[in-house]
Amino acid sequence: MSSARAAERTTRRRVFAAWSIEIPATFDETFVGPDGYWHAWDEHRSVSLTSVVLTEAQRAVDAERILREIPPLDGDPIDELPRGLVGRAATRGAPQPARASRLIAGMLAMDGRPLVATIAADDHSWCRRTWLSIRGHDASVPPGSRTRANDGRAGCH
């Protein structure tokens, strides 16, 4: 790793009410509001995050249940998770054409608040550091939140 890369200035982005991540201060960013999708990038690396609120019977869906109902991730599983969070992640080659050759795809959850993350770079150690920088924040699901599903399954909004 070059000394310039090692000394890179970073900033913590509170992307969603319940989630933040540390990214290089030089990254460009965009947020697609209707899709709940945030993306940050430079010439060779990128980070994408998506989150929703999940409720059932006007209560936040339990984080462990969210994880049980998400299919396994493709790739080689990663054992490390960001501090204090539950989830899973895997590393694999990035689909081409992409900015980078490798990526970490992960899913984290707090009650009622799943997060899907994709972190891509040629430098796997940068992907790992960025993945581990994700933090969950208290953002309780508002009382009386309603699901979009009418059949009793967990809904998202």
ABEGO torsion letter per residue (X at the ends): XBAAAAABBBBBBBABAABBBBBBAABBBBBBAAAGBBBBBBAABBBBBBBBBBBBGGBBBBAAAAAAABBBBBEBBBABBBBGBBEBBBBBBBBOBBABABBBBBBBBBBGBBBBBBBBBABAAAAAAAAAABBBBBBBBBBGBBBABAAGBBBBX
